[in-house]
Amino acid sequence: MQEAWVQLQCPDCEENWEANVADLSSPDTTFACKDCGHERRLAEFMKTARDLEVLEQFE
């Protein structure tokens, strides 16, 4: 299996981090920021449109 990493950014506290796509769920699942606990759809944490495209390809 290929590895892919995406950049995430919390829409609330603006904390940035990277995650392996294999460790993430579908873009529509609820996701919580590891720093502030803010919850939204995982897709809303993708830093760029390209990060979202990569996530969707591995769904």
N, C-alpha and C positions, 0 to 999 in steps of 0.2 A: 504494500500500500504506500502511496506517495504521501509525503508530509507537506503540509502547507500551513503557513502562519499568517494570521491577520492582526491588524492593529485595532484595538478597541479604545474608545474614549467615553467616559461617563458623561451623559448630557447634563447632569446636575453639578457634580464637583469638578468636572473636566480632567480627572485623573486619566492618564494614558498607560496602556500596557499591551503586551502581545499575548496571543493564545494560539495553541495548535488547533486547527479546525477539527481534528479528530476528537478533541476534548469538549467540543461545543455541541449544542443541540440545534434544532431547526430554527430558522430566523424568527418564527412566530412564537417561540416559547418565551416564558417570562424569565428574565435574567436579572441578577442583582449585582450591583457594583461591589467589588471586593473591598473598597475603601469606605464608602459612605452608606452602602446598603440600599441605595435607590434602585427601585425595580421598574423595568420597562421591557418591551419586546427586545430580544437579542439583536434584531436588525437595527434598532435605534442606537446601539452601542458601537456599530461599525464606524471606524474613523473616516473611511472613504467609500465611495461607490464601488471601487474595485474590490475592497475588502468584502463588501456585501456580495458581489458577484462570485468571489472565491468561495465564500460560505455556502451560497446556493448551489454551486457546482458539486460540493461534497455532501449535500443533503441526501 
